[in-house]
Amino acid sequence: MSELATTLGRNIREKRKKMGYSQDAFALAAGIDRSYIGRVERGEVNITVDKLYEISAVLHCEPASLLPAQTTL
């Protein structure tokens, strides 16, 4: 996948772990399939803006804070 998807997935994983969520608990809280969350975190899929907002709501952060800076692309 793209560098963007990989970095976004890594940022989501780091934030999830900082908040103390297991991948299963996080998927349940977000209402998203656990296997899909795993693929997102590994950067294997491009997520929709809707999913980004759903994920950021559970992580209590702004969606933009999960996106990488343009200079890292």
C-alpha positions in Angstrom: 0.0 0.0 0.0 1.0 3.6 -0.1 3.2 5.4 2.4 0.2 7.4 3.5 -1.8 4.3 4.4 1.2 2.8 6.2 1.9 5.9 8.3 -1.8 6.5 9.0 -2.1 2.9 10.2 1.0 3.3 12.4 -0.4 6.5 14.0 -3.8 4.8 14.7 -2.0 1.8 16.3 0.2 4.1 18.5 -2.8 6.1 19.7 -4.9 3.0 20.3 -2.1 1.5 22.4 -1.5 4.7 24.4 -5.2 4.7 25.3 -4.9 1.1 26.5 -7.2 -0.5 23.9 -6.5 -4.0 22.7 -7.2 -4.4 19.0 -10.4 -6.4 19.8 -11.7 -3.9 22.3 -11.0 -1.0 20.0 -12.8 -2.7 17.1 -15.8 -3.3 19.3 -15.9 0.3 20.6 -15.6 1.6 17.0 -18.1 -0.8 15.6 -15.6 -1.9 13.0 -14.5 -5.5 12.3 -11.3 -6.5 14.1 -9.7 -7.9 11.0 -10.4 -4.6 9.2 -8.7 -2.6 12.0 -5.7 -4.9 11.7 -5.5 -4.3 8.0 -5.8 -0.5 8.6 -3.0 -0.6 11.1 -0.8 -2.5 8.8 -1.5 0.0 6.0 -3.1 -2.6 3.8 -6.2 -0.6 3.0 -7.1 2.9 2.3 -9.8 4.0 4.7 -12.7 6.3 3.9 -13.1 9.7 5.6 -16.1 8.3 7.4 -14.0 5.5 8.9 -11.3 8.0 9.9 -13.9 10.1 11.8 -15.3 6.9 13.5 -11.8 5.9 14.6 -10.8 9.3 15.8 -14.0 9.6 17.8 -13.2 6.5 19.8 -9.6 7.7 20.2 -10.9 11.1 21.4 -8.8 13.1 18.9 -9.1 15.1 15.8 -9.0 13.1 12.5 -6.2 15.3 11.2 -4.0 14.4 14.2 -3.8 10.8 12.8 -2.7 11.9 9.4 1.0 12.2 8.6 2.5 15.6 7.8 2.9 16.2 4.1 6.7 16.3 4.4 6.7 12.6 5.4 5.0 11.5 2.2 
